[in-house]
Amino acid sequence: MSTKRYAAKFENLDEIREHVGEQARAAGFDEKAIYAVQLAADEAASNIIEHAYEGHQDASFKLRCEYSKGRLIMTFQDQGKSFDFSKVAKPDITADLSERKIGGLGIYLMHKLMDEVVYKVTDSGNYLTLIKRKD
């Protein structure tokens, strides 16, 4: 298990992708699964930076990665603005790009790439857990 704190800045996305890729590789995931994990982590971190911490310059979040019972579990914890996951509309990925509404694609991708996506809000912050099973 590893836990790291990251400044909520887009320039940290490369380091985050590299870190989760290393964790997935160490757990024995194949390259396709590693790519999925990295892309989902990138989307999760981007949403925290852009939406939870919108306008906050000195914010940070934690990322915990663990491998247990054939599953890579990534948990993002932040103290930013929370949101209602159920109110995010599923994007129309068949619509022409010029007609698509902005937003929702990152959450859609996380659900497509990962086996489980759980979001909860507690007194100690927002928790987004992404789980990928090793098949």
N, C-alpha and C positions, 0 to 999 in steps of 0.2 A: 504494500500500500504506500502511496505517496500523496502528500498534500502540499500544494504550492499556492502562494498568494501572488496575484498579478495585479499590476496597476491597470485600471480600466481604460486602456489606450489601444487603439487599433494596431499600433506598431508591435504589440505583443502577440498578435495572432499567429505569426510564424513560430514563435517559441511554444505556444500552446499546442499547435498542430504537431510539432516535433515531439513534444512531451507525451501526448496521448498516443502518437504513433509508436514511440519507444515502448510504452506500457503494453500496447496491443501486440507488438512484435514479441516482447518478452513472454507474453502469455500464449504465444503460438498461433496467433491469428494469421490467415493468409493475406496477401497484399490487397485483395479486393475488400476484405473486411477492414483492414487497416485504413484504407482510403475512406471508407464509409464512416468510420469512427472519427477520423480527422476532420472530415467535412461537417459532420454533426457537431463536433466540439467547436469548430470555427463559427458555425451559425449560432450556437448557444452563447458563446463569448461575445459575438457581434451584437446580439440582441441585448445582452447585459450592458455593454458599453453604450450602445445607441439609445436604448429605451429606458432601462432601469436607472442609468446614471446620466441621462440627458442633461447637459449643462453643468455637471459636476467635474471639476478638473482633478481633484485629489482622491478620487474614489478607487477602491480596489475590491477584488472578489477572490474567493478561494476555489480551488479545483482539487478535488480528491479523486484519485484513481485507485481502484482495487480490483483484483482478480479473485473471484471466489466461486466455487461450484460451477466452473465452466462459463462464467459470465464476467465480462469486463464492465465495471460499474463506475461511471463518471458522475460526480456530484458537484455542481456549481452552486456556491452559496454567495449571495450578495445582500446588501442592506439598502438597495435602491428601491425605486418605485415598483410596486407589484402590479400584476394585471390578471384579468380573468381569462385563463387559457381557453375556456369553453366559448368565449365570445369572439375568438379570432376566426374569421370566416375562412373556409377552405378556398384556396386560390383556384381560379379557372385556368388551368395550365393549357387548355386547348384554345383559349382566346388569342387573338392577334396581340402581339406585344403592345401595340399602341392603345389597345382597349382594356388591358389588364389593370385591375386596381392594385395600388401599392400596398404591400404588407401581407404577412401571412405565409410567404413562401419559405422562410427559414424554419418555421414550426412544421410546416408540411414536410420539408426535407428531413427534419429530425425524425418525424414519425415514419417516414419511408425507409430511412437508413438504419434505424435502430429497432431493436425488438420491443423495447419498452421505453416510454417517456412519461415521467411523473413530475408534476410541478406542484409544490405546496408552499404556502405562506405561513410562517410562524412568528412568534414574538422575537425570535433571534434572526429573522431574515427570510429571504426567498431561497428556495431550494429547487433546483432543476436536476433531476437524476435521469441519466441516459444509460441504458443497459443494452449491451450486445452479447448475445450468446454465441459460444463457439460451437459450430455444427460439425 
